[in-house]
Amino acid sequence: MAKEIQHNFLSVDKASLLKSLGKEKLRAVLEQMVLIRQLETRSEAGYQQGKIGGFFHAYMGQEAIQTAAVEVMGMHQWWITTYRCHALALLTGATPDEIMAEFYGKVTGNAKGRGGSMHLYTDTLLGGFGIVGGHLPIATGAAFSIKYQNQKDKVAVCFLGDGAVAQGAVHESLNLAALWDLPCIYVVENNQWGMGTAVNRALAAQPIAEHLAKAYGLESMTLDGMDFFNCHEGFSQAFEKVKKTSRPIIIEAVTERFRGHSISDPGLYRSKEELEAAKLRDPITLLVEDMKGAKMITDEEFEQMKKAATEKVKAAMKFADESPDPDVATLEEGVFAPEDSDG
Ligand SMILES: Cc1ncc(C[n+]2csc(CCOP(=O)(O)OP(=O)(O)O)c2C)c(N)n1
């Protein structure tokens, strides 16, 4: 039996954070989390109806992490993540319309219908990437460019899964970032599973961030990824530190995904009871409860918020449905392939 890992979460004064963030900001944050959830839930139905094809990896359960990160640092950093990229695309400025049209493979999509759910981009999101750990060298390069151009207020933020931690490119990236003092925040979203493999069966050394950081002489932090406030405080501290020192930092956000690895995964490796227990700490519910406690939202207002998000997503589905397919004649556009030569 793999041993249970004890996580040392950052301690946070939630009451004062609730107060300093205030009602307006927290409502906006909750609205974003609800929109991400609705977009993915409705898309699953679109998938079942055959409107959406290809891979589809839901971020459900993990919403507090990237929502807090973008809220703290603003969308104008360099952002980069895995194929589980729907939330980060929305948070960094992609519209529900263009995301949905991309899911539908339409020409109006975020990547003109060529990327699908795993490859969304914005002006500051360098992409959703399908090769596990393969995007860390890109994030590290983005941090290098920030340092090279002496951009003092900017950082690169790279999300990766627990399943990527043992990958070689991850370690080469951390080594270079530490060696060259690159302003990169590496966030391991530990959702407990790499496809069907439990993290405790895959990684020799845990807690993840503490061990990785020690190996490369860096600072680390462990966050409760289900709790928006814990994430918010952690990202605030990390952002300030990295801007001040230009040293990279490693964060582990402990979380749980509420769906299978992808839409075609029935999740037989995880018991129903385990999943139900995880859902008791749904990040949206936790935030709503905290806001209700501070009299920042009522049940009726929350219902209204959900309805408004659903309407946005339904409109996006209509837009995607009515959009044209890409023209076959454009198939070779935007594709990088060196011209064939004799040599
Ligand atoms: C280099 C590489 N190896 C294997 C795969 C197949 N694969 C796709 S996702 C995945 C699991 C990754 O899990 P994790 O990093 O924890 O991210 P999560 O899916 O949990 O967000 C694997 C092994 C891949 N895409 N790339």
PDBQT file of the ligand as one rigid body, heavy atoms in Angstrom, charges set to zero:
ROOT
HETATM    1  C1  LIG A 401       5.404  12.229 -22.935  1.00  0.00    +0.000 C 
HETATM    2  C2  LIG A 401       4.021  11.646 -22.811  1.00  0.00    +0.000 A 
HETATM    3  N1  LIG A 401       3.862  10.447 -22.219  1.00  0.00    +0.000 NA
HETATM    4  C3  LIG A 401       2.636   9.906 -22.105  1.00  0.00    +0.000 A 
HETATM    5  C4  LIG A 401       1.537  10.579 -22.570  1.00  0.00    +0.000 A 
HETATM    6  C5  LIG A 401       0.145   9.973 -22.392  1.00  0.00    +0.000 C 
HETATM    7  N2  LIG A 401      -0.553  10.716 -21.333  1.00  0.00    +0.000 N 
HETATM    8  C6  LIG A 401      -1.447  11.675 -21.644  1.00  0.00    +0.000 A 
HETATM    9  S1  LIG A 401      -2.065  12.395 -20.286  1.00  0.00    +0.000 SA
HETATM   10  C7  LIG A 401      -1.177  11.430 -19.255  1.00  0.00    +0.000 A 
HETATM   11  C8  LIG A 401      -1.303  11.582 -17.758  1.00  0.00    +0.000 C 
HETATM   12  C9  LIG A 401      -0.804  12.876 -17.245  1.00  0.00    +0.000 C 
HETATM   13  O1  LIG A 401      -1.244  13.098 -15.937  1.00  0.00    +0.000 OA
HETATM   14  P1  LIG A 401      -0.967  14.430 -15.166  1.00  0.00    +0.000 P 
HETATM   15  O2  LIG A 401       0.336  15.001 -15.608  1.00  0.00    +0.000 OA
HETATM   16  O3  LIG A 401      -1.121  14.151 -13.723  1.00  0.00    +0.000 OA
HETATM   17  O4  LIG A 401      -2.077  15.452 -15.663  1.00  0.00    +0.000 OA
HETATM   18  P2  LIG A 401      -3.663  15.372 -15.518  1.00  0.00    +0.000 P 
HETATM   19  O5  LIG A 401      -4.162  14.639 -16.716  1.00  0.00    +0.000 OA
HETATM   20  O6  LIG A 401      -3.942  14.668 -14.239  1.00  0.00    +0.000 OA
HETATM   21  O7  LIG A 401      -4.113  16.774 -15.515  1.00  0.00    +0.000 OA
HETATM   22  C10 LIG A 401      -0.397  10.544 -19.985  1.00  0.00    +0.000 A 
HETATM   23  C11 LIG A 401       0.509   9.547 -19.358  1.00  0.00    +0.000 C 
HETATM   24  C12 LIG A 401       1.739  11.834 -23.181  1.00  0.00    +0.000 A 
HETATM   25  N3  LIG A 401       0.729  12.535 -23.666  1.00  0.00    +0.000 N 
HETATM   26  N4  LIG A 401       2.983  12.356 -23.270  1.00  0.00    +0.000 NA
ENDROOT
TORSDOF 0
